[in-house]
Amino acid sequence: MSEHEKPEVPEIFTKRVQRPLSQEDLEMRILAFLASRRLCVLSTCRNNIPRSTPILFRSKGLTLFMAGEPGQKLGNIKQNPNVSVGVFDPKSEFSDDIHDITGLQIRGHGRLLRKEDPGFMEAFRLFGRPEAWTEHWFGMMIEVVPERIELLAMGLKLEGYAARQIWTRPGA
């Protein structure tokens, strides 16, 4: 290519698509993506100091659960329950195919569940660990109830949909 030739820009970058998925289809895609992933990044904040923690998660519907060991993230959630969660498809990290870029950005509220709290054991069971482990575990379950989920999936453009789709909790 000469210095005067401009490289061809892939259509994925120039194609303007704004068509939204139906709410039902969007929820199905988000649920399928969550079910296929196990690692996320939980972001918390206290006194305007953010902290992002890679952590294993499981989901039940659109609600996420994480097994939190004692640390700064638990203290941050106690002080400020507003959290953000990022989940991405690691395939895209080493792929040259722009269509592989897929991820979720979740904004919601975090709640800490102690062993004696309702819902703790149900959340703990999602991880498939023996219940006897709870006798010796001193952590807490983190429940994240989403208010807004942004799905970014560049491959949606191939289907004629906008790459960024937004889900919001009804009534939020």
DRENVEX-851726 format. One record per residue (C-alpha): residue in one letter; x, y, z. Coordinates in steps of 0.25 Angstrom, whole numbers. Layout:
# DRENVEX-851726
 residuo     x     y     z
       a     X     Y     Z
...
//
This chain:
# DRENVEX-851726
 residuo     x     y     z
       m     0     0     0
       s     6    14    -4
       e     6    25     6
       h    -6    32    -1
       e   -15    20    -1
       k   -24    19    11
       p   -26     5    17
       e   -40     0    15
       v   -49     1    27
       p   -57   -11    31
       e   -72   -10    29
       i   -74   -14    43
       f   -68     0    47
       t   -76     8    37
       k   -89     1    37
       r  -100     9    45
       v  -110    -1    51
       q  -119     4    62
       r  -130    -6    62
       p  -132   -12    76
       l  -135   -26    80
       s  -148   -29    86
       q  -148   -29   101
       e  -150   -44   101
       d  -139   -47    91
       l  -130   -38    99
       e  -133   -45   112
       m  -131   -58   106
       r  -117   -54   100
       i  -113   -48   113
       l  -117   -60   121
       a  -109   -70   111
       f   -97   -61   112
       l   -97   -61   127
       a   -99   -76   128
       s   -87   -78   119
       r   -77   -70   127
       r   -72   -72   141
       l   -62   -60   144
       c   -66   -45   145
       v   -60   -32   150
       l   -68   -26   162
       s   -66   -11   163
       t   -69    -5   177
       c   -66     9   182
       r   -64    16   196
       n   -60    30   198
       n   -59    32   183
       i   -48    22   182
       p   -52    11   172
       r   -47    -4   174
       s   -49   -15   163
       t   -48   -29   167
       p   -48   -41   158
       i   -57   -51   164
       l   -65   -64   161
       f   -80   -63   160
       r   -92   -71   157
       s  -105   -65   153
       k  -120   -68   155
       g  -128   -61   145
       l  -122   -48   143
       t  -117   -47   158
       l  -102   -50   160
       f   -96   -57   173
       m   -81   -56   177
       a   -75   -63   188
       g   -67   -52   195
       e   -56   -54   204
       p   -53   -43   215
       g   -47   -31   208
       q   -49   -17   203
       k   -60   -21   194
       l   -69   -25   205
       g   -66   -13   213
       n   -69    -4   201
       i   -82   -11   198
       k   -86    -8   213
       q   -83     6   211
       n   -88     8   197
       p   -97    -3   191
       n   -96     3   177
       v   -87    -7   168
       s   -83    -9   154
       v   -80   -23   148
       g   -73   -26   135
       v   -73   -39   128
       f   -67   -42   115
       d   -64   -53   105
       p   -49   -57   106
       k   -50   -62    92
       s   -49   -48    87
       e   -37   -44    95
       f   -28   -52    85
       s   -37   -52    73
       d   -35   -43    60
       d   -50   -44    57
       i   -57   -32    62
       h   -70   -39    62
       d   -65   -47    74
       i   -65   -35    83
       t   -76   -38    93
       g   -78   -34   108
       l   -88   -29   118
       q   -87   -16   127
       i   -96   -17   139
       r  -100    -6   148
       g  -108   -10   160
       h  -108   -12   175
       g  -100   -21   184
       r  -105   -28   196
       l   -97   -36   206
       l  -103   -49   211
       r   -98   -56   223
       k   -99   -70   226
       e  -112   -68   235
       d  -118   -59   224
       p  -130   -64   216
       g  -125   -67   202
       f  -110   -70   206
       m  -111   -85   205
       e  -118   -84   192
       a  -107   -75   186
       f   -96   -84   192
       r  -102   -96   185
       l  -101   -89   172
       f   -86   -92   173
       g   -87  -107   174
       r   -79  -108   187
       p   -82  -117   198
       e   -91  -110   208
       a   -82  -115   219
       w   -72  -105   215
       t   -81   -93   220
       e   -77   -98   234
       h   -63   -93   232
       w   -65   -82   223
       f   -64   -68   228
       g   -68   -60   216
       m   -81   -55   211
       m   -89   -57   198
       i   -91   -44   190
       e  -104   -43   182
       v  -104   -33   171
       v  -118   -29   166
       p  -116   -22   153
       e  -123    -9   149
       r  -117    -7   135
       i  -110   -17   127
       e  -103   -13   114
       l  -100   -24   104
       l   -89   -21    94
       a   -88   -31    83
       m   -82   -27    70
       g   -87   -39    64
       l  -101   -34    65
       k   -98   -24    54
       l   -98   -37    45
       e  -112   -39    49
       g  -117   -25    46
       y  -117   -21    60
       a  -110   -10    68
       a   -97   -15    74
       r  -101    -9    88
       q  -114   -13    94
       i  -119    -8   107
       w  -128   -15   117
       t  -134    -8   129
       r  -141   -14   141
       p  -156   -11   140
       g  -160     0   149
       a  -145     4   152
//
